[in-house]
Amino acid sequence: MITISRNNITEWLLLDTYSERHIAKDKLQFFEKKHGTTFSKFENKMKKGKENFEHYDDYIEWKAFNRIMNSVEKKINDIRNGNIKVS
């Protein structure tokens, strides 16, 4: 039988979630560099501008990674605050 402490589980969860955040952050920085702007400014430009399929594809993916980043940040805060349930 292997015994794992709650602290070990918390540390593992944090490391795994930091990895997710790193991937999302890299992708967000890629889009900011590619388009030379922030997501919100790009989104406004998309709503006002001509239809551009490449930009639209980037917009959809960029928006998804923003949501992922928000979700991951919430998960990190929950783990740090001990808001986890081990069953």
N, C-alpha and C positions, 0 to 999 in steps of 0.2 A: 504494500500500500504506500502511496506517495501522499505526503501532506504538503499542501501549498497554503501559505498564509494569505490573508486578505491584502497585506502590503505587497506581496509578490504579484498578485493579480492586478492590483492597482498600477504598479510599475509597468507591467506588461501592457496593460490597456493604454497607458499614457504613451509608451514607446510606439505602439502600433498606430495610435491616433496622431502622434507627431509625424509619423511617416505619411499618413494620409494628407496632413496639412502641408507638408513639404511638396508633395506632388501637386496639390491644388494651387499652392502659392507660385510654383514654377510656371504652371499653365497660365495663371492670371498675369504674371509678369511678362510672359511671352506675348500675350495679346496686347498688353499695354505698350510694349516695345514695338510690336508689329504695326500698330495703328497710331502710335504716338499720342495716346490720350487715355483718359480714364474710361471705365465702363459706362458711367452715367452720361458722359459727354458723347460717347460713341452711340449709346442708345438713343439719345436725342437726335443725333445726326441721322440715324437709321430711320427714325419716325418721320423726319422731314425730307429726306433725300430720295433720289431715284432708286428703283429696285436694283440691287446688286447681289447676285446669288452668292458670290464668294464672301462678301461682307455679312450677308444674312446667315450663312453657315457659321462664320466666326461669332456672330452675335449670339446665336443659339448655344454654341459651345461655351462661350464666355459667360453667358448668363447661368448656365448649368454649373460651371465651376465656382461662380459667386455663391450659389446656393450650397454647393458642397462645402465651401470654406465656412460659411455661416453655421452649417450643421456641425462641422468638425470643431469649430471654436466652442460651440455650446457643449459638445461632448467632452472636450478637454476641461471646461469649467465644471461640468458635472462630476467628472472623475476626481479632479482636484478637491472639490468640496465634499467628496465622499458620497455623492448621490449615485451609488451603484448598489445593485442587489446581487448577491452571490447565492445561487441556489444549488 
